[in-house]
Amino acid sequence: MSTDAAPARSRASDIDGFRGLAALSTVAYHVWQQYFRYDGHGSHPPVDNPVLGAVFSLEVIDLFFVLSAYLLTLSYARAAIDGRSTRPARQFLFRRAIRILPLYVLAVLVVWASRNPSLPGNWRDLVEHLTFTHVFDQQRIFYTLGPTWSLSLEVLFYLVLVALGPLAVRACRPLRRRGSRVAVCAAGCLFLYAAPLAWIAVAHYGFGVPHTDWVVYFGPQARFGGFAAGMGLAVLTAALGDRGRLGSRSALPLAALALAGLFTLSLLSAPENFSFTFYHPLAAVLWVVLIFSTIHVRQRTFWHGLLTARWLTALGLISYSLFIWHEPVMLQLHKAGVLPAGQSGFPLALLIVFLAAIPAAAASYWIIEYPASLLGRLKDNRGRPREFYPEPAVR
């Protein structure tokens, strides 16, 4: 067994663990939202406990953004800094398409059809979801599959990455000093992170735009910071290589500090205050710290044992299906009267949604996601159509 294989597999298991935790948190967050009540005195959470509220209302969408950007940018960062090769853009986009589109398109069509039984229905909603443009529609951004506004940003990130990645590689090629190449890549990531910060600051403090203007605060101009932070993590990882790996005495406190920061950010967050306004760019940095202190280590700890628990990595495997289906499952259970009424029913509702959504996600993975992933075999390592029946050599 090679010495590189085991660490690579360990890091992959860690990432699956993060995905599993994020998927569980996302489901819990949306059930929590479902049991909120609103009246003339404001909003009322299902459990009147600030600590529990901070845990359940901890938004993890930036963790998905950071992980995605880190994993997909790493090859470009290594190519720019160390001269390694990258896959052609067409191959990258093809693989992302077979990863995202089959399940997404099917889910959109199924859920939209169930809610629009007579044609033409809300055809604009359907078109916007199928073209990933619903994030730019103030009215329909959360229609059909509410959480999938984030997939609009994910797809846009793919396009940005295949445009900027090769540019970064070409820009770094003439630079002789490795430190200069690292600086160029880091500066680009810093700019991509700072631009959304400036947008949010101007929108909130300059023009007084309320947080309910979804297009302003959910669009790529405001949320790209999560991807930029993940890109920065990829640059840092490529720049360090095997150097500077953390020992348990520094890795564990750093991870604990990041988790404490995320909890504090959620605890202090209230509509229109500083923590709320800059929640997502700040959370993205804390997720970067947590991931870095997990993957860039010399030895593994009990934290890694938790992340690589079989049940958690199994959830990480089906996390995309769970992300897609949990809201329709929850709303269907509510419509059928299966979920308990009243805020006191929140704990039981949470259990019921988990028991229904996780098996549905597992079935979705094996019936839709896994077979779709086999389409990747249609292309060879250079992104060209694979020749399954080559002509025999003529002698």
Salt bridges, closest charged atoms under 4 A:
ASP14 OD1 - ARG300 NH2 2.75
ASP16 OD1 - ARG19 NH1 3.23
ASP39 OD1 - HIS44 NE2 2.96
GLU59 OE1 - HIS280 NE2 3.81
ASP62 OD2 - HIS280 ND1 2.67
ASP82 OD1 - ARG178 NE 2.81
ASP125 OD1 - HIS129 ND1 2.93
GLU128 OE2 - ARG124 NE 3.11
ASP137 OD2 - ARG124 NE 3.82
ASP137 OD2 - ARG140 NH1 3.04
ASP242 OD1 - ARG245 NH2 2.96
GLU272 OE1 - HIS204 ND1 3.48
GLU272 OE2 - HIS211 ND1 2.69
GLU369 OE1 - ARG99 NH1 2.51
ASP380 OD2 - ARG384 NE 3.62
